């Protein structure tokens, strides 16, 4: 999944990851994950953080290495892209641009 990231994104994630790798061992603790993600503009809930940690911390040692972190962030980026696609599709049917789709049948929106 991380192979879908650009070099610029990988560099940005590496910089953020390094800020929280206090001892330079290539791992961050699970407690630091939320801080890292918030520094990158994400706002995960505690439950979401726990789910993310469970997804990537395969050995259950409470730390996440950089390759695991990249996979995690690639998944978050994909989710964001999907949300944008949904919003764009919604705007096609939001003729009045008021945040609502009128009661006209969907076929009325077809060309």
C-alpha positions in Angstrom: 0.0 0.0 0.0 2.9 2.4 0.8 4.1 2.1 -2.8 1.2 4.3 -3.8 2.7 7.3 -1.9 4.8 9.9 -3.7 8.4 10.6 -2.8 7.3 13.9 -1.3 4.7 12.2 0.9 7.2 9.6 2.1 9.7 12.4 2.9 7.0 14.3 4.8 6.0 11.2 6.8 9.6 10.3 7.5 10.2 13.8 8.9 7.1 13.6 11.1 8.1 10.1 12.2 11.6 11.1 13.1 10.4 13.9 15.3 8.8 11.4 17.6 11.4 8.7 17.4 13.1 10.0 20.6 15.8 7.4 20.9 16.5 7.0 17.1 15.8 3.3 17.1 13.4 3.5 14.2 10.3 2.9 16.2 7.6 5.1 17.8 5.5 4.0 20.7 1.8 3.6 20.2 1.1 6.6 22.5 3.1 8.8 20.2 1.1 7.8 17.1 -1.8 10.2 17.8 0.7 13.1 18.1 2.3 12.2 14.8 -1.0 11.9 13.0 -2.2 15.2 14.3 1.0 16.9 13.1 0.1 15.6 9.6 -3.4 17.2 9.8 -5.3 14.0 10.8 -7.6 14.0 13.8 -8.2 10.4 14.9 -10.3 9.4 17.9 -8.9 7.2 20.6 -10.8 4.3 19.2 -9.5 4.9 15.7 -5.9 5.1 17.1 -6.3 1.8 18.8 -7.7 0.2 15.6 -4.8 1.7 13.6 -2.2 0.4 16.1 -3.8 -3.1 16.1 -3.6 -3.1 12.3 0.1 -2.4 12.1 1.6 -3.6 15.3 1.8 -7.2 14.3 4.0 -8.4 17.1 2.1 -6.5 19.7 5.3 -4.9 21.2 3.7 -1.5 21.5 5.9 0.2 18.9 5.5 0.9 15.2 8.4 1.0 12.8 8.6 3.3 9.8 7.4 0.7 7.1 4.4 0.0 9.3 3.8 3.7 9.7 3.9 4.2 5.9 1.4 1.5 5.4 -0.9 3.1 8.0 -0.6 6.5 6.5 -1.1 5.2 2.9 -4.4 3.7 4.1 -5.4 7.0 5.7 -4.6 8.9 2.5 -6.7 6.4 0.5 -9.6 6.9 2.8 -9.3 10.7 2.3 -9.2 10.3 -1.5 -12.4 8.2 -1.3 -14.1 10.8 0.8 -13.2 13.5 -1.8 -14.6 11.4 -4.6 -17.9 11.0 -2.7 -18.1 14.7 -2.1 -17.4 15.4 -5.8 -20.1 12.9 -6.9 -22.6 14.5 -4.4 -21.9 18.0 -5.9 -23.0 16.7 -9.3 -26.5 16.1 -7.9 -26.5 19.2 -5.7 -27.8 21.5 -8.4 -28.5 24.4 -6.1 -25.1 24.0 -4.3 -26.9 24.2 -0.9 -25.7 20.9 0.5 -28.9 19.1 -0.4 -30.1 16.9 -3.3 -33.5 18.0 -4.5 -36.4 15.5 -4.6 -36.2 15.3 -8.4 -35.6 11.8 -9.6 -31.9 10.9 -10.2 -32.7 10.4 -13.9 -33.3 14.2 -14.1 -29.5 14.7 -13.5 -28.5 12.5 -16.4 -27.5 14.3 -19.6 
